[in-house]
Amino acid sequence: MYGVLPMTKKISTTSSKIDCNKLLKIVSDKTCGGIVLFLGTVRNYNNKRKVTKLRYTAHLKMALHQLRKIINVAEREYKLKHINVIHRIGILKPGEVSVAVAVSSSHRKEAFAGAKYIIDTLKHDVPIWKEEFYQDGKKWLGEVC
């Protein structure tokens, strides 16, 4: 079919700032009527404590393996055309983007549902851990991510 691009599936981790425009460019496609970009950001307060920074650590090989499984399911179940998922590793300050999920599909309903599935499953299944730092201490948080 004219104008149909091959499926794009991209997953990665980075210690650098996430370029949202680059993510959108990767998932943009004239055959898609829905593009969803989800950004997870570092909050400055959690449980009534001021957060000064976060540290994300990961079992990188396993994290990428789990992400690959998640996006393969998302592609199939939600008819996603393009998927780009990136997660920061290292020290982040409040306001910085820690994770980004960009997807596109023929229709908005599938794009929204697919993006939600990816971020929810990522937070539950992918071995990326978060340590919060406060003015008066630090704490590892319970969920995987």
Buried (B, 14 or more C-beta within 10 A) or exposed (E): EEEEEEEBBBBEBEEEEBEBEEBBEBBBBEBBBBBBBBBBEBEEEBEEBEBBBBBBEBEEEEBBBBBEEBBEBBBEEBBBBBBBBBBBBEEBEBEBBBBBBBBBBBEBEBBBBBBBBBBEBBBEBBBBBBBBBBEEEEEEEEEBB
